[in-house]
Amino acid sequence: MPFPYELAVGLRYAFSAKRQGRDVFVSIISFLSSAGIALGVSALIVVLSVMNGFQKELRTRILSVASHIEIRAFPELETWETAEQIARFNPRVIAAAPYVSGQAMLSYEGVSRGSLIRGIEPEMENTVADIEKHMLSGNLTDLRAGEFGIVIGMEQARMLGVGMGDNIIVIVSQGTTTPAGTVPRLRSFKVVGMFDVGMYEFDSGLAFVHIQDAQRLYRMAGVSGVRLKLDDLFDAPMVGREIAQSLPFDLEVRDWTRSHANFFRAVQIEKRMMFLILILIILVATFNIISAQVMAVTEKRADIAILRTLGASPASILAIFIFQGALVGVIGTLIGVIGGVSLALNIDVVVPAIERLFNIQFLDKSVYYISDLPSDLQSGDVIVIASTAFFFALAATVYPAWKAARVNPATALRYE
């Protein structure tokens, strides 16, 4: 025999075609157990892949507009070049750009929307952010000092009803004193570009102007701060602390993990909770394995007794039934891994097909930060899920196999 007889007997018990009576019922329970494990493993792989995709997509889209680190001053930073030079001493800082930030109201033909106005130096801004990659019309370089051009998000343009070349009124809260009293300050800006980041918060509430135009609009002599880009975005917390030690105490240094911590913390918590919830599917399936194995041991008491009289040791009987039960877990785990990986890799095809078939939309742009369902399959997650499922299935076989190993041959054959 090319492998131990325990494996051969276990395979025969698992795949024997001659089944009758309770053997058929045991087979049905075993099949359902294997299907339950496969379903749980597939669901876990797909859900964790989608959670990883959300985290990755969220980080990518945020950092395409935001920056790795910001040096901010209140109310303004007059000598931003000094702060830039201090930050540049750190070898991991590869780019820097000043900015002016302020709230404003955009108005066009009676329609008004609130927005965050960011004044930028177009050439320098392209070195710290990837907004240029998301431009649908125009370019950031179309923003020129003194021409009062503005680049807005596609959602904001749709809500205002504006197009390229239209003039919109930008109203800021800082008042202008006149003989009639204090009135809000306003300025006409020409739309010279539109972008679509794919994140509703930015596409509907962010606009770019030239930094000198922003300074005139908000009557600032300096800037709001300096944006930095690093060679590795995951080093931002450490680099931020190092830079803060060299800057004056009245300047604030914030990295992207602090500015958007709630987003990433929420995704991480949801990922852990979904893992715990979906692991219950696998646990239910393993309880079915225990039931099936207990019934199998009861049905095979005579066979166990015969094997014992032929010289099989209790350890051999234990191995037979552990192998038989573990086989259910292995088959379910393999099917689940294949199905889960296949679905996770093709989620961008499957989900749109379901949306078209049932005429629904899972992620509404106006509600969710990301309107598409992303997927990022990680081999580490697959290994952890498969190992956990197999461990549960293997653990479920221990008690029934132990009961089988304790069967007394004389007692089992007394009524046969």
C-alpha positions in Angstrom: 0.0 0.0 0.0 1.6 3.3 -1.1 0.3 5.2 2.0 -0.7 4.1 5.6 -3.9 2.0 5.8 -5.5 4.5 8.1 -5.6 6.9 5.2 -7.0 4.2 2.9 -9.8 3.3 5.3 -10.6 7.0 5.9 -10.9 7.6 2.2 -13.2 4.6 1.8 -15.4 5.8 4.6 -15.5 9.2 3.0 -16.1 8.2 -0.6 -17.6 4.7 -0.5 -20.4 4.4 -3.1 -22.3 1.7 -1.1 -24.3 3.9 1.3 -27.6 3.1 2.9 -29.6 3.9 6.0 -27.8 6.4 8.3 -24.7 6.4 6.0 -26.7 8.5 3.5 -27.8 10.9 6.2 -24.2 11.2 7.4 -23.1 11.9 3.9 -25.7 14.7 3.5 -24.6 16.3 6.8 -20.9 16.1 5.7 -21.8 17.6 2.3 -23.6 20.5 4.0 -20.7 21.0 6.4 -18.3 21.2 3.5 -20.6 23.6 1.7 -20.8 25.8 4.8 -17.1 26.0 5.2 -16.7 26.8 1.5 -19.4 29.6 1.8 -17.7 31.0 4.9 -14.2 31.0 3.4 -15.4 32.6 0.2 -17.4 35.2 2.0 -14.4 36.1 4.2 -12.0 36.3 1.3 -14.3 38.6 -0.7 -15.3 40.8 2.3 -11.7 41.3 3.5 -10.5 42.0 -0.1 -13.2 44.6 -0.5 -12.3 46.2 2.9 -8.6 46.2 1.8 -9.7 47.8 -1.5 -11.7 50.5 0.3 -8.7 51.3 2.5 -6.3 51.4 -0.5 -8.7 53.4 -2.7 -9.5 55.8 0.1 -5.9 56.5 0.8 -5.0 56.9 -2.9 -7.9 59.3 -3.5 -7.3 61.4 -0.4 -3.6 61.7 -1.1 -4.3 62.7 -4.7 -5.8 65.9 -3.3 -4.3 66.2 0.2 -0.6 65.9 1.1 1.6 63.6 3.2 2.3 66.4 5.7 1.1 69.9 6.2 2.8 72.7 8.1 0.1 75.1 9.1 0.0 78.6 10.8 -2.7 80.5 12.5 -3.8 82.8 11.1 -1.1 82.9 8.4 2.5 82.1 7.7 4.3 85.1 6.3 7.7 83.5 5.7 6.8 80.1 4.3 10.2 79.8 2.6 11.8 79.4 6.0 9.5 76.6 7.0 10.1 74.9 3.6 13.9 75.1 4.1 13.7 73.6 7.5 11.5 70.7 6.2 13.8 70.2 3.3 16.6 69.3 5.7 14.9 66.0 6.2 16.1 63.7 3.4 12.7 62.0 3.1 11.0 65.2 2.0 11.1 65.3 -1.8 8.7 68.2 -2.6 7.0 71.2 -0.9 4.4 73.7 -2.0 2.7 76.7 -0.3 -1.1 77.1 -0.2 -3.8 79.4 0.9 -7.0 77.8 2.3 -10.4 79.4 3.1 -14.1 78.8 3.0 -16.3 80.5 0.4 -19.7 80.4 -1.3 -19.8 79.8 -5.1 -22.8 81.3 -6.8 -24.0 81.1 -10.4 -27.4 82.3 -11.8 -29.1 82.1 -8.4 -27.6 78.8 -7.3 -25.1 78.8 -4.4 -22.9 76.1 -3.0 -20.4 76.1 -0.1 -16.8 75.2 -1.0 -13.2 75.1 0.3 -11.0 77.4 -1.8 -7.4 76.4 -2.1 -4.9 78.8 -3.5 -2.0 77.0 -5.1 1.2 77.6 -7.1 0.3 75.3 -10.1 3.8 74.2 -10.9 4.7 73.5 -7.3 1.3 71.9 -6.5 1.9 69.2 -9.2 4.9 68.0 -7.2 3.0 67.3 -4.0 -0.4 66.1 -5.3 -1.8 64.1 -8.2 -4.8 66.3 -9.0 -3.5 66.8 -12.6 -4.2 63.1 -13.2 -7.9 63.6 -12.4 -8.4 66.7 -14.7 -11.3 66.2 -17.1 -11.0 69.6 -18.7 -8.2 72.2 -18.6 -5.1 72.0 -16.5 -3.8 73.4 -13.2 -1.3 75.4 -15.2 -4.2 77.4 -16.7 -4.4 79.1 -13.3 -2.5 82.4 -13.8 -2.0 85.2 -11.3 -4.2 88.1 -11.9 -6.6 86.3 -14.3 -8.8 85.0 -11.5 -9.4 81.5 -13.0 -10.8 78.7 -10.9 -10.8 74.9 -11.2 -13.7 73.1 -9.6 -14.9 69.5 -9.1 -17.3 67.9 -11.6 -20.0 67.3 -9.0 -19.8 71.0 -8.0 -20.0 72.1 -11.6 -23.1 69.9 -12.1 -24.9 71.2 -9.0 -24.1 74.9 -10.0 -24.9 74.2 -13.7 -21.6 75.8 -14.9 -19.3 74.8 -17.8 -15.9 75.7 -19.1 -15.5 79.4 -19.6 -18.5 80.4 -17.3 -18.0 83.1 -14.7 -19.0 82.3 -11.2 -19.2 84.6 -8.1 -17.0 83.6 -5.2 -18.3 85.1 -1.9 -16.1 85.1 1.3 -17.3 85.8 4.8 -14.7 88.5 5.5 -16.7 91.7 5.2 -15.9 95.0 3.4 -16.9 98.2 5.3 -19.0 100.6 3.2 -21.2 103.6 4.0 -24.2 101.3 4.0 -22.5 98.9 6.4 -20.4 95.7 6.3 -21.1 93.6 3.2 -19.5 90.2 2.2 -16.6 90.4 -0.2 -17.1 88.8 -3.6 -15.1 88.3 -6.8 -15.9 86.9 -10.2 -13.8 83.9 -11.3 -13.7 82.2 -14.7 -13.9 78.4 -14.8 -10.7 77.2 -16.5 -10.7 73.5 -15.5 -12.7 70.6 -14.0 -11.5 67.5 -12.1 -13.1 64.3 -11.0 -11.2 62.6 -8.1 -14.0 60.0 -7.7 -14.5 61.0 -4.1 -17.7 63.0 -3.5 -16.4 65.1 -0.7 -13.7 66.6 -2.9 -15.6 66.6 -6.2 -18.5 68.6 -4.7 -16.7 70.9 -2.2 -13.2 71.8 -3.3 -12.0 74.4 -5.8 -8.5 75.6 -6.8 -7.3 79.1 -7.7 -3.9 80.7 -8.1 -2.3 81.4 -4.8 -1.9 85.2 -5.5 -5.6 85.5 -6.4 -6.4 83.7 -3.2 -4.2 86.1 -1.2 -6.1 89.0 -2.8 -9.5 87.4 -2.1 -8.7 86.8 1.5 -6.4 89.8 1.9 -3.5 87.8 3.2 0.1 88.8 3.0 1.4 85.3 3.6 0.0 81.8 3.1 -2.0 79.3 5.2 0.8 76.8 5.2 3.2 74.5 3.3 2.3 71.0 1.9 5.0 68.3 1.9 5.5 65.1 -0.1 7.6 62.2 1.2 9.4 59.4 -0.6 7.3 57.0 1.5 3.9 58.0 2.7 3.9 55.5 5.6 6.8 57.4 7.2 4.7 60.5 7.5 4.0 60.3 11.3 7.7 59.8 12.1 8.9 62.5 9.7 6.2 64.9 11.0 7.5 64.5 14.5 11.1 65.1 13.4 10.2 68.3 11.4 8.0 69.6 14.3 11.0 69.6 16.6 12.9 72.0 14.3 10.0 74.4 13.7 8.8 77.3 15.9 6.2 76.3 18.5 3.4 78.4 16.8 3.4 76.2 13.7 1.3 73.0 13.6 2.5 69.9 11.7 -0.2 67.4 10.7 0.4 64.2 8.7 -2.3 62.4 6.6 -2.8 59.7 9.2 -4.0 62.4 11.7 -5.9 64.5 9.2 -8.0 61.6 8.0 -7.6 59.2 10.9 -11.4 58.6 11.3 -11.7 57.2 7.8 -9.0 54.6 8.1 -9.9 53.7 11.7 -13.5 53.1 10.6 -12.5 50.8 7.8 -10.1 48.9 10.1 -12.8 48.4 12.7 -15.3 47.3 10.1 -12.8 44.8 8.7 -12.2 43.2 12.1 -15.9 43.0 12.9 -16.8 41.5 9.5 -14.1 38.9 10.1 -15.6 37.9 13.5 -19.2 37.9 12.1 -18.4 35.8 9.0 -16.2 33.3 11.0 -19.5 32.2 12.6 -20.5 30.6 9.3 -17.4 28.4 9.5 -18.1 27.6 13.2 -21.6 26.5 12.4 -20.2 24.2 9.6 -17.7 22.7 12.1 -20.5 21.9 14.5 -22.1 20.0 11.6 -18.9 18.1 11.2 -19.0 17.0 14.8 -22.6 15.8 14.4 -21.8 13.9 11.2 -18.7 12.3 12.8 -20.5 11.2 15.9 -23.2 9.5 13.7 -20.4 7.9 11.6 -18.7 6.5 14.7 -22.0 5.1 15.9 -22.7 3.5 12.5 -19.2 2.0 12.2 -18.9 0.5 15.7 -18.8 -3.0 14.2 -16.2 -2.0 11.6 -14.1 -0.5 14.4 -14.3 -3.6 16.5 -13.2 -5.8 13.5 -10.3 -3.5 12.9 -9.3 -3.7 16.6 -9.4 -7.5 16.5 -7.2 -7.5 13.4 -4.6 -5.6 15.3 -5.4 -1.9 14.8 -4.4 0.2 17.7 -6.6 3.0 19.3 -4.2 5.5 17.7 -4.9 4.1 14.3 -8.7 4.3 14.8 -8.2 7.9 16.0 -6.2 8.7 12.8 -8.9 7.1 10.6 -11.7 9.3 11.8 -9.6 12.4 12.1 -8.6 12.0 8.5 -12.2 11.3 7.4 -13.5 14.5 9.2 -10.6 16.6 8.2 -11.2 15.7 4.6 -14.5 17.5 4.7 -12.8 20.6 6.0 -10.0 20.4 3.3 -12.5 20.0 0.5 -14.7 22.9 1.8 -11.6 25.1 2.4 -10.2 24.5 -1.1 -13.5 25.2 -2.8 -14.0 28.3 -0.7 -10.5 29.6 -1.5 -10.9 29.0 -5.2 -14.4 30.6 -5.3 -13.4 33.5 -3.0 -10.2 34.3 -4.9 -12.0 34.1 -8.3 -14.8 36.4 -7.1 -12.4 38.9 -5.4 -10.3 39.2 -8.6 -13.4 39.8 -10.7 -15.5 42.0 -8.3 -15.2 44.9 -10.8 -17.1 42.8 -13.4 -19.5 40.9 -11.2 -20.9 43.9 -9.2 -21.7 46.1 -12.2 -23.4 43.1 -13.9 -25.6 42.6 -10.8 -26.4 46.4 -10.7 -27.4 46.3 -14.4 -29.5 43.1 -13.9 -31.5 44.4 -11.0 -31.3 48.1 -11.8 -29.8 49.1 -8.5 -26.7 50.9 -7.2 -24.9 49.6 -4.2 -22.8 52.7 -3.5 -24.5 56.1 -4.2 -22.0 58.9 -4.9 -23.9 61.3 -2.8 -23.7 59.0 0.3 -20.5 57.1 0.1 -17.0 58.5 -0.3 -16.2 55.9 -3.0 -18.9 55.0 -5.5 -17.2 51.9 -6.9 -16.6 48.6 -5.2 -12.8 48.1 -5.1 -11.0 44.9 -4.3 -7.4 44.3 -3.1 -6.7 40.6 -2.6 -3.9 40.0 -0.2 -2.2 36.6 0.1 -1.8 37.0 3.8 -5.6 37.2 4.3 -6.2 34.1 2.2 -3.6 32.1 4.2 -5.1 33.2 7.6 -8.6 32.4 6.5 -7.7 29.0 5.0 -5.6 28.1 8.0 -8.4 29.1 10.4 -11.1 27.1 8.5 -8.9 24.0 8.4 -8.0 24.3 12.1 -11.7 24.6 13.1 -12.5 21.5 10.9 -9.6 19.5 12.3 -10.6 20.5 15.9 -14.2 19.3 15.2 -13.0 15.8 14.5 -11.0 15.3 17.7 -13.9 14.4 20.0 -15.7 11.9 17.6 -12.4 10.3 16.7 -11.5 10.0 20.4 -14.9 8.3 21.0 -14.2 5.9 18.2 -10.7 5.0 19.6 -12.4 4.1 22.9 -14.8 1.6 21.4 -14.6 -1.8 23.1 -14.5 -4.6 20.5 -16.3 -7.2 22.6 -19.1 -4.8 23.5 -19.5 -3.6 19.9 -19.6 -7.2 18.5 -21.9 -8.7 21.2 -25.1 -8.0 19.2 -23.7 -8.3 15.7 
